[in-house]
Amino acid sequence: MKHIINIEGIKLYAYHGCLEEEAKIGGNYIVDVYIATDFSEAAKTDDLNKTIDYCAVYEIVKTEMAIRSKLIEQVGERIYSKIKNNFNSIISLRVKVTKLNPPINGEVESVSVEVGD
């Protein structure tokens, strides 16, 4: 059976970007993680070890977001790979990294990248 676990709206402050100012000042980001898995056994037994621990997913996101990158594409790939490698019960995974108020010559609320299968 296929079940979905969504961890949405992970709000973090990080220092990603190509500009020197972004490395110094930083900015606000939102990360969303969408996981397809089979948690039938967890639902039957009420056992956290039989599903994806979303607290562990949050810690992976937080750790990877703390590593500076010029591109959020790289950050998204790192988060995706780390989550995929830590949980072998994942059927499919999608990670969305959103940069709020990017430094673009114009009024832009956000830019985002998605990595997934």
N, C-alpha and C positions, 0 to 999 in steps of 0.2 A: 504494500500500500504506500501511497505517496502523501506526505503531510508537509505543510509549509510552516516555517518559523521565520517571522519577520522581526528584525531588531531595527527600529526606525528612529531617526532623529537623534543620533549620537552627536552631541554638540561638544566640540573641542576647539581649543585655541592652538594654532600651530604656525610654523614659520616657513611655509612652502612658497615658492615663486621664483621667477627669473630675475626679479629686480632686487638690488641691494637692500632697499627699504623694507621689502617683504621679509628678508632674513633678520632684520633688526626689530621691526615693529610687529610683524606677524599679522594674523587675521583669524576670522571665525570660519569654521567649517562644520558641515553636517555630513555624517556618514550613515548610510542605510545598508543593511545586510539582509539578503533574502536567501533562505536556505530551504531546499527541498530534501526531505529525509523520510524515514519510516520510524515514527515514534509509537507504533502500536504497542510494543512491549512496555514502554514507559507509561503509556496510558492505562494499561492493565495492572501494572505493578506499583505505580506511583514512585518509580525509582529514577532519580536524576541521572544515574549512570547509564540508563538505557536511551538517552536522548542527547541532544546538543545542549550543553550548558551555556546559556546566553551570557552569563557573567564572564565566562572564559573567552567568549567571542568579543565582548566589550574590552577586555584586557588586551587582546591581540590588536584590536583597532587602536586603542589608546597608545600602546607601545609603538606601533608602526607610524602613527601620526606624529609622534615625538621625534622621529628621525627626519631631519630636513631633506627635502628634495626640491629641485627646481620645478618639476612637473607633477601635477596631481595624477597624471597617468601612471607614473612610477609608483606613487603611493598606493593607488588602487590595485595595481598588480601585486605589490608586496602584501597588502592586506588579504587579497584573494588567495594567494599562494600559501600564506601562513595558516589561514583558516582551513583551506582544503587539506593541507598536510597534517593538521592537528585532529581532524575528525574524519575517520574513514567511513562513517555512515552517511556522508553527504551524497545525495543523488545529483543535485545541481546546486550551484551557488552563483549569486549575483551581488556585487558590491558597487555601491554608488557613492562617490566622493563629490561633495558640493562645496565650492568656494564662494562664500558670501562677499558681496561688494568687491569684485575683482578690480584691479587698477587698469581699467580700460578707458580710453578717451571717449566716454559717453556714459549714459545712465544705464547700468546693467546690474540687476539684482543679484544674479549668481551665474556661475558656470559649473558644469558638472561633467564627470566621466563615469562610465559604467564598465565594469569588467565582469564577465560571467559566461556561463555555459547554459 
